[in-house]
Amino acid sequence: MSSRRPRRAPGLAAADLGQVGDLGSLAHYADAAYYDRTYRNRASDVAWYVRRAKQVGGEVLELGAGSGRVALEVARAGLSVTAVDLSRPMLRALEAKLEQEPELRKRVRVKHADFTKLAIRRKFALVTAPFNVVLHLYGLDEVRAFFATVQRHLQPGGMFAFDFSMPQPDDLALDPNKRYFAPRFRHPTTGVLTRYAERFEYDPLRQLLVVWMEFFPEDGSPAWTVPLTHRQFFPLEMRALLEAAGFRGIEYFGDFSEAAPDAQTDSIAVICRGSGRKPAQRRR
């Protein structure tokens, strides 16, 4: 099985930043059924974002909402959510879920947009970007544009909450030609038993990690590859970028707990405040 080569664009590699970046920010999100199956048991981040939403109150703007894994739970907690994403397949899946829950539909607005260029004519008490959304910001211009979007949509004193994976040196040093296989599974879209493998390719100059996700159907149909491209942000680097963008009160949490991150942390959850200030209360 491992000798079969999956289909992949000729010559595509991490060095082809434009192609790999564009594909790697969208391809993984083209199959909402597979995405939902893969991450169905991921719950600690959902609970963390629900706590933040309850803490802040008011309407939530979620950037990179996908098929609604986080947004729906925030809405179930009684908050209104504007869910933004660039992937139409993921948003169609979210709309289908909302059709099954009319009461939730009243609290969730769905918007297709590039969140580096988003312009909504209102401000929010909380802006979120769950599950590594920021890792799809591959260049400094994109990072600056994204943070400007957040600042533009925050109410004075509003909170920005997001997370990013801690770079793992062992993953960044892996041989890009070596496959790491997982147990076979029945693919939710094709219905076929499928072997799955990953290869990791890292560009140290761009801090760009491409995970080549390879699928080998056991019915003999052609194999295929999906690239997932993640920018690697180191903790101090991210803090400096946030400060440069005008955010204040920056706090880090380890693996969606309420504790500070440590050397064993996989995901850093972040909260900070926008550059605007709450209007001063008038004295009576």
Backbone as a ProteinNet text record, in pm:
[ID]
protein_1_A
[PRIMARY]
MSSRRPRRAPGLAAADLGQVGDLGSLAHYADAAYYDRTYRNRASDVAWYVRRAKQVGGEVLELGAGSGRVALEVARAGLSVTAVDLSRPMLRALEAKLEQEPELRKRVRVKHADFTKLAIRRKFALVTAPFNVVLHLYGLDEVRAFFATVQRHLQPGGMFAFDFSMPQPDDLALDPNKRYFAPRFRHPTTGVLTRYAERFEYDPLRQLLVVWMEFFPEDGSPAWTVPLTHRQFFPLEMRALLEAAGFRGIEYFGDFSEAAPDAQTDSIAVICRGSGRKPAQRRR
[TERTIARY]
81.9	0	85.5	192.4	271.2	347.4	358.7	431.4	347.1	216.1	131.4	150.5	174.1	196.2	63.7	27.8	-96.3	-82.8	-197.5	-197.9	-160.1	-81.1	-31.2	15.9	1	42.8	190.7	231.8	372.6	465.8	567.9	670.9	630.5	511.1	464.8	541.1	596.4	674.4	661.5	716.1	705.7	768.9	869.2	935.4	840.9	736.3	638.2	535.2	577.6	494.5	358.6	353.1	224.8	125.2	164.3	74.2	45.4	149.8	131.3	51.9	80.2	6.2	-140.2	-171.9	-311.7	-384.7	-324.1	-387.8	-396.5	-289.9	-282.1	-371.1	-424.8	-518.4	-662.5	-685.9	-822.4	-852.7	-754.3	-782.6	-836.2	-778.7	-821	-965.3	-1015.8	-1149.8	-1250.8	-1213.3	-1303.6	-1399.7	-1366.5	-1449.2	-1495.3	-1611.1	-1659.9	-1691.5	-1738.7	-1771.3	-1645.5	-1536.1	-1411.1	-1359.2	-1366.7	-1321.4	-1398.9	-1530.9	-1612.8	-1582.3	-1559	-1525.6	-1390.9	-1294.1	-1158.2	-1150.8	-1226.5	-1213.6	-1335.9	-1415	-1539.6	-1515.9	-1400.3	-1373.3	-1289.8	-1259.8	-1181.6	-1276.9	-1265.3	-1365.2	-1307	-1180	-1126.1	-1120.9	-1091.1	-1087.1	-1226.9	-1326.3	-1464.3	-1507.3	-1481.5	-1519.5	-1449	-1322.9	-1247.4	-1309.6	-1346.1	-1406.1	-1546.2	-1620.6	-1751.4	-1734.6	-1633.8	-1608.7	-1574.3	-1490.6	-1454.9	-1578.7	-1664.8	-1784.4	-1877.7	-1895	-1978.5	-1915.9	-1785.3	-1714.3	-1736	-1729	-1737.3	-1882.2	-1969	-2105.4	-2108.3	-2226.8	-2235.3	-2215.8	-2218.8	-2209.6	-2065	-2049	-1916.6	-1896.1	-1778.2	-1734.7	-1631.5	-1662.3	-1567.6	-1507.4	-1377	-1303.7	-1247.7	-1285.6	-1246.7	-1340.1	-1471.4	-1570.8	-1590	-1554.9	-1566.6	-1708.3	-1722.8	-1854.2	-1925.1	-1870	-1942	-1910.2	-1799.2	-1766.3	-1766.6	-1708.5	-1706.2	-1827.1	-1858.4	-1965.5	-2098.7	-2131.7	-2260.3	-2269.2	-2159.4	-2161.9	-2170.6	-2106.7	-2119.1	-2264	-2327.4	-2467.7	-2557.6	-2527.4	-2607	-2595.7	-2486	-2468.6	-2544.8	-2615.4	-2699.9	-2643.6	-2524.8	-2461	-2492.3	-2498	-2511.6	-2373.9	-2363.4	-2235.4	-2246.3	-2149.9	-2131.9	-2016	-2044.3	-1947	-1893.3	-1763.3	-1699.4	-1601.2	-1602.4	-1503.3	-1487.9	-1371.6	-1343.6	-1384.3	-1406.3	-1438.8	-1590.4	-1635.8	-1779.2	-1828.6	-1752.8	-1800.7	-1823.2	-1734.8	-1752.2	-1874	-1893.5	-2009.1	-2140	-2138.7	-2259.3	-2292.1	-2189.1	-2212.2	-2269.3	-2219.3	-2272.5	-2418.5	-2451.3	-2589.2	-2681	-2633.4	-2714.4	-2741.9	-2643.1	-2663.5	-2763.8	-2755.6	-2847.7	-2991	-3007.5	-3142	-3207.3	-3125.7	-3178.2	-3210	-3163.5	-3184.9	-3232.5	-3361.2	-3413.4	-3387.9	-3388.5	-3364.4	-3221.5	-3127.4	-2989.5	-2974.1	-3051.6	-3041.3	-3063	-3144	-3172.6	-3050.2	-2955.3	-2839.7	-2711	-2714.5	-2592.7	-2609.7	-2524	-2516.1	-2395.4	-2411.1	-2304.4	-2260.5	-2128.7	-2076.3	-1954.5	-1955.9	-1840.4	-1751.5	-1625.9	-1535	-1392.4	-1298.9	-1157.4	-1137.6	-1097.6	-1095.5	-980.7	-890.1	-789.8	-845.3	-963.2	-1023.4	-1164.3	-1203.7	-1340.9	-1376.2	-1498.5	-1548.8	-1696.9	-1729.3	-1867.3	-1896.8	-2011.5	-2041.8	-2094.9	-2027	-2056	-1935.9	-1933.4	-1821.4	-1870.9	-1777	-1811.6	-1739.8	-1804.6	-1743.4	-1629.9	-1641.2	-1540.7	-1518.2	-1392	-1352.5	-1268.1	-1299.3	-1225	-1171.3	-1065.1	-1006.5	-958.4	-1050.6	-1015.6	-935.4	-874.1	-812.1	-714.7	-612.3	-499.1	-534.1	-639.2	-671.4	-552.2	-482.5	-370.9	-255.2	-250.1	-141.8	-157.7	-271	-288.9	-252.2	-185.2	-131.7	15.9	50	182.1	287.1	244.9	339.9	307	403.1	382.1	269.8	254	144.9	9.7	-3.1	-128.2	-150.9	-45	-57.4	-105.4	-42	-80	-224.5	-263.6	-400.4	-502.1	-469.1	-559.9	-577.7	-468	-477.8	-549.3	-531	-604	-754.1	-791.9	-932.9	-989.8	-914.5	-960.9	-978.8	-879.2	-887.6	-1007.9	-1031.2	-1138.3	-1276.5	-1288.8	-1419.7	-1440.4	-1341.9	-1356.7	-1420.8	-1513.3	-1564.9	-1453.1	-1461.9	-1363	-1356.9	-1236.6	-1220.9	-1255.8	-1288.5	-1326.7	-1210.2	-1243.7	-1143.5	-1122.7	-995.9	-958.6	-905.8	-961.7	-919.9	-889.4	-774.4	-736.3	-637.5	-594.6	-494.9	-402.2	-286.1	-192.3	-108.7	-72.1	7.2	150.1	205.1	345.6	432	525.3	613.9	687.9	688.8	753.4	880.2	997.8	1122.5	1133.4	1082.3	1091.3	1013.6	895.3	816.1	884.9	947.5	1010.9	1134.2	1190.2	1313	1286.8	1160.9	1129.3	1170.2	1203.9	1236.9	1109.7	1105	982.5	944.8	1035.5	1006.6	956.3	948.4	904.4	757.5	682.4	540	516.4	418.3	375.5	229.7	206.9	73.6	-9.6	-139	-237.2	-326.7	-406.5	-498.5	-595.7	-634.8	-729.3	-864.8	-945.3	-1078	-1169.3	-1299.4	-1394.8	-1418.4	-1380.3	-1388.8	-1535.1	-1572.3	-1714.5	-1772.3	-1688	-1737.4	-1743.2	-1638	-1634.8	-1700.6	-1703.9	-1756.8	-1662.8	-1538.2	-1440.9	-1339.8	-1302.6	-1194.4	-1067	-1000.8	-890.8	-775.2	-654.2	-533.9	-494.1	-436.6	-401.2	-257.4	-184.1	-46.2	-18.6	81.5	123.5	273.2	312.5	452.7	466.8	581.7	603.1	721.4	698.2	803.4	810	927.2	941.7	1038.4	995.2	1080.8	1123.9	1250	1291.1	1300.5	1320.2	1329.6	1192.9	1091.8	956.3	879.8	938.8	871.3	738.4	743.8	625.1	632	535.4	527.8	412.7	443.3	339.9	322.7	201.4	166.9	99.1	166.8	108.6	21.5	-109.3	-205.6	-240.9	-203	-214.2	-320.5	-406.7	-519.4	-506.2	-514.2	-497.8	-622.6	-721.3	-841.5	-807.1	-872.8	-842.1	-923.5	-1007	-1082.2	-1009.3	-884.5	-805.1	-821.9	-910.3	-926.2	-804.5	-782.7	-659.7	-643.4	-521	-488.6	-485.2	-493.1	-485.5	-416.6	-370.6	-297.3	-364.6	-371.8	-423.8	-314.7	-269	-169.8	-236.8	-177.4	-220.8	-99.4	-106.2	7	-12.3	83.3	76	202.1	183.1	292.1	325.8	453.5	496.8	530.7	454.4	478.9	534.7	646.5	702	641.6	632	556.1	599.8	730	775.1	751.7	765.5	737.4	592	499.7	358.3	327.6	387.6	365.4	413	529.8	582.5	490.5	435.3	344.3	216.3	165.6	44.4	70.1	183.2	215.6	232.7	297.2	316	182.9	83.1	-48.7	-137.4	-83.6	-156.5	-238.5	-225.8	-300.9	-233.2	-312.5	-260	-322.8	-266.8	-318.2	-307.5	-195.8	-179.8	-155.8	-235.7	-221.6	-216.4	-126.8	-113.5	-164.6	-231.9	-280.6	-237.4	-202	-153	-262.5	-277	-368.5	-510.5	-558.6	-697	-733.6	-633	-656	-656.9	-657.6	-643.3	-501.8	-412	-273.1	-183.6	-69.4	27.2	87.8	128.8	192.9	328.3	372.3	505.1	569.9	682.5	759	684.9	585.2	508.6	380.5	354.4	231.5	226.8	112.1	91.1	26.1	-76	-147.2	-146	-117.4	-122.2	-250.6	-332.8	-453.6	-422	-472.2	-435.2	-560.4	-555.8	-654.4	-580	-637	-580.3	-691	-659.6	-757.1	-715.3	-814.9	-787	-724.5	-683.6	-615.7	-711.7	-840.3	-938.3	-965.4	-1007.2	-1038.5	-1187.7	-1235.3	-1375	-1398.9	-1514.8	-1542.8	-1552.8	-1497	-1500.2	-1643.4	-1675.9	-1808.3	-1826.4	-1941.1	-1967.3	-2000.8	-1944.9	-1974.1	-2111.4	-2180.5	-2310.5	-2294.7
-120.1	0	125.5	128.4	250.1	284.3	188.6	217.3	294.9	300.7	375.1	523.6	596.2	739.8	813.7	896.9	973	1081.3	1123.3	1229.6	1361.9	1438.2	1564.3	1649.8	1781.3	1868.7	1849.3	1842	1814.9	1919.3	1870.6	1958.4	2045.1	2025.5	2110.3	2077.6	2180.2	2162.2	2287.8	2282	2395.6	2520.7	2503.4	2619.6	2699.2	2632.8	2700.8	2769.1	2873.5	2933.6	2975.8	3037.3	3084.2	2971	2865.9	2753.2	2679.3	2646	2568.3	2648.1	2778.7	2861.2	2867.6	2895.4	2905.5	2772.8	2663.8	2533.2	2492.3	2519	2473.5	2548.6	2662.7	2733.7	2700.5	2628.2	2599.9	2451.5	2373.1	2234.3	2150.2	2168.2	2089.3	2120	2233.2	2278.3	2263.4	2190.5	2168.7	2053.7	1966.1	1850	1862.6	1923.4	1950.5	1822	1718.4	1592.1	1529.3	1530.6	1476.3	1561.8	1693.2	1782.9	1756.2	1748.3	1727.3	1593	1490.7	1359.6	1363.8	1429	1430.6	1500.6	1609.1	1691.6	1683.1	1576.9	1566.7	1552.9	1499.1	1480.4	1592.8	1693.8	1806.1	1899.5	1905.6	1977.3	2080.8	2066.3	2157.1	2300.5	2318.6	2454.7	2515.3	2431.7	2481.2	2534.5	2455.9	2498.3	2627.7	2643.5	2765.1	2886.6	2874.6	2988.2	3020.1	2918.8	2944.7	3021	2983.7	3057	3202.2	3226.1	3363.6	3442.7	3380.2	3449.2	3484.4	3391.8	3419.5	3528	3525.7	3625.7	3765.9	3779.2	3910.5	3954.2	3861.8	3899.2	3977.4	4005	4078.8	3988.5	4048.5	3971.9	3934.3	3814.7	3760.4	3761.7	3804.1	3790.4	3679.3	3569.3	3458.4	3458	3473.6	3474	3334.2	3273.9	3136.3	3039.3	3061.4	2981.5	2843.2	2822.8	2691	2638.4	2511.7	2447	2466.5	2553.2	2591.8	2514.4	2443	2361.4	2445.3	2565.4	2654	2746.7	2804.9	2905.2	2850.9	2727.2	2671.5	2656.4	2617.1	2601.8	2736.9	2838.8	2973.8	3019.8	2991.4	3028	2950.3	2823.7	2744.1	2798	2867.9	2929.2	3060.6	3099.9	3217.5	3342.4	3334.6	3450.9	3457.9	3578.7	3597.5	3593.3	3528.9	3508.9	3548.5	3625.4	3645.4	3556.9	3455.9	3353.2	3382.9	3410.4	3448.9	3340.7	3306.8	3212.3	3233.4	3191.2	3201.2	3075.2	2964.9	2837.1	2822.8	2825.5	2808.4	2669.4	2559.9	2428.4	2422	2482.7	2481	2562.4	2677.2	2760	2693.2	2620.2	2545.8	2439.7	2375.9	2277.1	2343.8	2462	2535.9	2573.3	2621.9	2657.7	2536.3	2420.8	2298.8	2262.2	2278.9	2250.9	2348.4	2473.8	2574.3	2547.5	2489.2	2455.2	2353.2	2272.3	2170.8	2227.5	2348.8	2409.9	2554	2573.8	2708.3	2811	2768.4	2863.8	2917.5	2829.9	2875.1	2968.3	2941.8	3022.2	3170.3	3199.4	3338.3	3408.5	3329	3387.6	3380.6	3318.1	3301.1	3365	3459.8	3517.5	3457.3	3421.2	3357.2	3452.5	3472.1	3564.1	3503.8	3502	3456.5	3576.3	3571.1	3684.2	3642.6	3717.3	3709.1	3795.1	3734.2	3811.6	3911.1	3910.7	4018.2	4145	4132.9	4248.1	4277.9	4213.5	4221.7	4363.7	4404.4	4534.1	4520.3	4506	4498.5	4628.2	4685.2	4817	4808.6	4737.2	4736.1	4677.1	4696.2	4648.5	4544.2	4463	4346.4	4349.5	4291.1	4281.2	4179.9	4078.1	3971.2	3931.8	3928.1	3873.7	3749.9	3638.5	3514.9	3463.1	3384.5	3317.1	3179.8	3083.6	2953.7	2861.4	2763.7	2647.1	2686.1	2760.8	2786.6	2870.1	2948.4	3035.5	3123.7	3175.5	3266.5	3196.9	3064.5	2993.9	2996.1	3047.5	3065.2	3206.2	3280.2	3411.3	3390.6	3377.7	3330.2	3439.2	3563	3672.5	3785	3874.4	3983.6	4076.5	4097.7	4183.4	4124.9	3991.5	3926.2	3936.4	3919.2	3930.8	4070.6	4172.1	4310.3	4338.4	4290.1	4313.3	4243.1	4123.1	4048.2	4118.8	4158.7	4226.7	4361.4	4428.3	4552.9	4526.8	4413.9	4375.2	4356.7	4286.5	4264.1	4397.2	4483.8	4613.6	4694.5	4688.4	4765.8	4721.9	4595.6	4542	4524.8	4561.1	4550.9	4676.2	4655.5	4766.9	4821.1	4947.2	4998	4907.2	4862	4769.8	4626.5	4596.2	4460.7	4363.8	4234.8	4128.1	4057.2	4022.4	3936.6	3806.9	3691.9	3560.4	3470.1	3403.4	3313.6	3211.9	3119.2	3020.3	2987.8	2934.1	2888.1	2774.2	2681.3	2565.9	2607.9	2554	2577.3	2501.6	2567.2	2494.5	2381.8	2265.2	2147.9	2117.1	2137.5	2116.9	1979.8	1875.8	1741.7	1734.5	1797.5	1796.3	1874.7	1985	2069.9	2004.3	1906.8	1840.9	1707.3	1670.8	1541.4	1535.5	1414	1389.5	1405.9	1500.8	1522.6	1406.3	1310.9	1195	1074.9	1088.8	977	991.1	882.4	881	828.5	888	843.1	801.1	669.4	614.8	612	628.9	615.9	496	448	336.6	372.4	272.7	298	338.2	403.1	446.7	447.7	453.9	464.1	612.2	656.5	798.9	841.7	947.1	984.3	1035.1	1079.2	1129.3	1019.4	939	833.2	704.4	682.7	558.8	441.2	467	360.6	352.4	228.4	212.1	274	354.4	436.2	436.2	418.2	436.1	582.7	631.7	773	787.5	879.6	905.2	1054.3	1099.1	1239	1246.3	1350	1385.4	1532.4	1569	1703.7	1768	1887.1	1959.1	2102	2140.7	2270.5	2360.1	2485	2587.5	2680.1	2672.2	2749	2899.1	2941.8	3085.4	3152.6	3085.2	3140.6	3095.5	3004.3	2944.2	2882.5	2808.1	2750.8	2598.9	2537.6	2391.9	2343.5	2256.6	2194.3	2050.1	2014.7	1876.1	1819.2	1723.7	1657.8	1543.5	1558.1	1459.3	1365.9	1238	1144.3	1037.8	1012.3	919.9	808	682.2	564.5	476.6	491.5	407.8	261	172.8	29.9	-40.8	34.2	-27.5	-16.7	34.6	44.8	174.7	261.7	391.2	478.4	583.2	662.2	726.1	728.3	798.6	948.4	1029.4	1173.9	1238.5	1361.8	1436.2	1570.8	1608.6	1740.1	1811.1	1929.3	2002.8	2087.9	2092	2181.9	2266.1	2396.2	2484.8	2568.1	2561.2	2635.5	2719.8	2847.9	2936.2	2903.7	2895	2866	2996.2	3025.5	3144.3	3100.4	3157.8	3128.7	3224.9	3183.5	3261.5	3407.1	3435	3572.9	3651.4	3584.1	3648.2	3692.5	3605.8	3640.9	3757.8	3757.7	3869.1	4000.6	3998.6	4119.6	4167.6	4075	4112.1	4174.2	4118.3	4173.1	4313.8	4329.7	4462	4564.7	4524.1	4615.7	4655.7	4566.9	4595.4	4674.2	4705.7	4789.4	4716.3	4584.3	4509.8	4524.7	4518.3	4534.7	4429	4416.1	4317.7	4175.8	4144.2	4012.9	3904.8	3797.7	3684.6	3554.8	3464	3332.2	3224.4	3121.9	3008.4	2879.9	2778.8	2653.9	2552.5	2507.4	2398.6	2420.6	2543.6	2579.6	2555.9	2565.9	2566.3	2712.5	2734.1	2870.5	2892.7	2797.5	2806.9	2859.2	2913.3	2962.6	2845.5	2867.2	2760	2722.4	2600	2555.8	2483.3	2419.6	2357.3	2241.6	2183.8	2071.4	2115.9	2243.9	2295.1	2268.1	2224	2204.6	2327.4	2383.6	2498.5	2612.9	2732.3	2851.5	2926.7	2946.5	3027.6	3167.5	3266.4	3405.1	3489.7	3579.2	3685.8	3818.8	3921.5	4055.2	4155.3	4280.5	4387	4473.9	4533.5	4620.1	4750.9	4831.2	4956.4	5065.7	5051.6	5151.2	5144.3	5254	5259	5274.5	5221.5	5241.8	5390.6	5439.9	5581.5	5609.1	5722.7	5757.8	5779.6	5730.7	5749.7	5894.1	5948.2	6087.9	6095.3	6193.1	6214.2	6278.3	6234.8	6294.5	6414.1
0	0	0	78.5	91.1	-36.9	-132	-254.6	-354.8	-335.7	-427.7	-405.4	-512.9	-502.1	-515.5	-419.8	-433.1	-538.4	-592.2	-692.5	-627.1	-697.8	-644.2	-762.1	-750.7	-859.6	-887.7	-1015.6	-1049.1	-988.2	-919.4	-868.3	-751	-694.9	-585.4	-458.3	-395.9	-273.9	-190.1	-69.2	21.8	-36.1	-123.5	-183.4	-273.1	-324	-409.2	-320.1	-250.9	-145.7	-196.5	-315	-365.1	-380.4	-454.6	-476.7	-347.5	-273.3	-151.4	-49.2	-43	51.1	17.1	-110.2	-150.9	-130.6	-178.3	-162.7	-16.2	56.8	196.1	291.2	247.4	333.2	298.5	187.5	143.1	126.4	79	40.1	155.5	273.7	389.9	428.5	383.6	422.6	309.2	203.8	91.3	117.4	212	243.3	388.2	408.2	543.6	619.1	549.5	616.7	676.4	599.5	651	767.1	753.2	859	988.3	978.8	1098.9	1164.4	1082.5	1139.1	1210.2	1148.2	1201.6	1336.9	1353.4	1474	1565.9	1550.1	1627.2	1777	1817	1960	2020.8	1943.8	1995.3	2070.1	2200.9	2280.9	2375.2	2415.7	2517.3	2466.8	2338.1	2285.4	2276.8	2242.7	2236	2372.4	2477.8	2612.8	2651.6	2611.1	2644.9	2577.9	2450.2	2379.9	2433.6	2473.3	2533.7	2665	2744.3	2869.7	2841.4	2739.8	2706.1	2662.2	2583.3	2535.1	2651.1	2743.8	2860.6	2947	2958.9	3039.2	2984.5	2852.3	2789.5	2770.8	2725.6	2691.7	2561.6	2510.6	2385.6	2264.5	2145.6	2022.3	1992.2	1935.1	1903.1	1752.3	1710.2	1570.9	1566.7	1495.7	1484	1344.3	1336.1	1210.6	1185.8	1074.1	1047.5	1116.8	1102.8	1176.1	1116.8	991.2	930.4	931.9	970	973	1106.3	1192	1312.7	1438.5	1441.1	1558.3	1686.3	1681.1	1797.4	1798.5	1684.8	1677.2	1726.2	1691.7	1732.8	1883.8	1947.2	2092.8	2162.4	2106.7	2161.6	2150.9	2036.8	2018.6	2114.9	2136.3	2231.3	2373	2400.5	2532.6	2544.4	2438.8	2445	2382.1	2319.6	2259	2109.9	2056.9	1912.7	1848.2	1731.8	1664.5	1517.9	1470.3	1326.7	1284.5	1201.1	1163.6	1024.2	1015.3	889.3	846.4	717.4	665.8	516	463.5	320.2	245.6	318.7	255.6	239	116.2	92	132.2	105.9	151	303.1	379.2	523.8	565.8	502.6	536.7	494.8	383.9	345.3	449.8	503.3	609.3	734.2	767.8	882.3	859	740.3	709.1	719.9	675.1	684.1	828.9	915.8	1058.3	1119.6	1078.7	1132.4	1087.8	969.3	923.2	1015.3	1080.6	1172.3	1311	1338	1469.4	1450.4	1421.6	1391	1501.4	1628.3	1736.7	1732	1698.7	1685.7	1566.1	1461.9	1340.8	1369.5	1470.9	1506.1	1565.4	1617.9	1685.6	1605.1	1487	1408	1270.4	1239.1	1105.5	1035.4	910	833	722	712	610.3	542.5	408.9	331.4	304	350.1	331	361.7	304.8	339.4	464.2	574.5	699.2	707.2	609.3	607.8	542.8	479.6	412.1	463.7	570.6	621.4	664.3	631.9	677.4	709.3	837.4	885.1	959.4	935.4	991.5	1134.4	1217.6	1361.2	1433.4	1562.1	1643	1741.6	1791.4	1870.4	2005.2	2105.3	2237.2	2238.2	2152.7	2146.9	2002.4	1962.4	1832.4	1858.4	1791.2	1811.5	1678.4	1687.6	1571.3	1619.1	1632.2	1692.5	1601.6	1665.6	1601.1	1489.1	1529	1438.3	1315.8	1322.1	1208.9	1173.1	1273.9	1246.2	1175.6	1179.3	1111.2	960.1	910.9	766.9	721.7	807.9	771.9	739.8	611.3	573.2	562	545.3	533.2	629.1	650.9	745.9	702	573.1	526.6	564.9	553.8	592.8	743	820.3	965.8	1003.3	945.3	976.2	935.4	817.2	769.5	858.2	902.9	989.2	1123.6	1186	1314.9	1300.9	1187	1162.7	1153.3	1090.5	1084.3	1224	1309.2	1446.5	1517.9	1512.7	1579.7	1528.6	1399.8	1337.3	1385.2	1425.5	1461.3	1611.5	1691.7	1837	1894.4	1987.5	2065.5	2154	2197.6	2293.8	2417.1	2450.3	2562.4	2531.1	2402.4	2364.1	2368.3	2369.5	2381.3	2248.8	2221.6	2110	2169	2126.4	2175.4	2057	2061.9	1953.1	2007.3	1923.4	1965.2	1849.6	1883.7	1781.6	1838.9	1753.2	1796.1	1824.4	1931.4	1962.9	1861	1794.5	1702.3	1774.7	1711	1768.5	1689.8	1747.7	1673.4	1608.5	1674	1615.8	1484.1	1478.3	1355.1	1244.3	1281.4	1180.5	1120.6	1189.9	1142.6	1073.6	1052.7	993.2	845.9	800.9	660.8	577.1	482	403.7	313.6	294.5	209.9	289.2	421.7	504.7	539.6	521.9	553.4	694.8	760	893.2	881.7	888.1	864.1	991.8	973.9	1081.5	1048.7	1145.9	1116.1	1004	928.3	820.1	877.4	794.1	836.7	714.9	741	630.6	603.8	485.3	453.7	448.3	520.9	527.9	396.4	304.9	176.4	71.9	61.3	-40.4	7.2	139.5	193.9	181.1	138.7	112.8	227	265	362.2	304.5	384.9	334.5	432.7	380.8	460.4	454.1	564.5	572.3	620.3	557	597.8	588.3	663.6	658.8	632.9	558.7	544.9	582.8	639.9	691.5	619.2	566.2	494.7	548.4	596.3	662.8	586.8	565.2	506.9	619.9	665.8	783.9	760.5	636.2	610.2	618.8	568.2	572.8	697.1	775	891.4	848.3	740.1	678.2	684.9	750	758.4	671.7	575	492.8	538.7	575.2	605.9	481.3	418.3	301.7	353.4	342.7	392.8	277.3	290	178.6	208.6	109.1	123.5	21.2	69.7	-14.7	-3.3	-92.1	-86.7	-107.7	-33.3	-43.2	-149.9	-223.1	-332.6	-465.9	-461.2	-582.3	-658.2	-613.4	-680.7	-651.9	-732.3	-719.1	-581.8	-535	-411.6	-439.3	-331.7	-349.8	-230.7	-252.1	-150.2	-125.3	1.4	39.9	120.3	76	155.3	262.3	378.8	486.4	524.6	498.8	518.8	644.5	736.2	861.7	880.9	900.5	942.4	1087.2	1119.5	1255.2	1328	1432.2	1514.7	1649.2	1688.5	1819.7	1922.5	2048.5	2147.2	2160.5	2170.4	2184	2055.2	1941.6	1813.1	1805.6	1846.6	1842.4	1935.4	2052.7	2145.7	2084	2019.2	1956.6	1844.2	1765.6	1658	1712.9	1821	1883.3	1937.7	2005.8	2061.1	1949	1839.5	1727.1	1664	1673	1617.2	1714.2	1833.3	1926.8	2030.3	2039.2	2140.8	2277.1	2381.6	2517.8	2608.3	2727.9	2822.7	2771.8	2705	2641.2	2746.7	2741.9	2834	2754.3	2794.9	2732.9	2829.2	2771.4	2848.7	2778.1	2856.6	2800	2777.2	2651.8	2615.8	2667.6	2655.7	2686.4	2832.3	2917.7	3062.1	3105.8	3235.5	3287.5	3341	3311.9	3357.2	3246.1	3286.2	3188.7	3110.8	2984.7	2908.8	2966.8	2937.8	2978.4	2861.5	2885.8	2777	2710.8	2778.6	2723	2651.7	2646.5	2586.3	2436	2388.3	2244.4	2180.3	2245	2190.9	2291.6	2243.4	2327.2	2294.4	2395.6	2380.5	2431.4	2360.5	2386.3	2406.2	2505.4	2511.6	2522.3	2462.8	2470.2	2442.2	2461.4	2441.5	2323.8	2257.1	2145.5	2189.2	2092.5	2123.5	2167.1	2133.7	2175.2	2324.3	2381.4	2524	2544.1	2657	2691.3	2713.5	2667.2	2693.1	2842.2	2884.9	3027.4	3073.3	3193	3249.2	3292.6	3260.8	3299.2	3447.7	3511.1	3652.1	3667.7	3770	3796.3	3888.9
[MASK]
++++++++++++++++++++++++++++++++++++++++++++++++++++++++++++++++++++++++++++++++++++++++++++++++++++++++++++++++++++++++++++++++++++++++++++++++++++++++++++++++++++++++++++++++++++++++++++++++++++++++++++++++++++++++++++++++++++++++++++++++++++++++++++++++++++++++++++++++++++++++++++

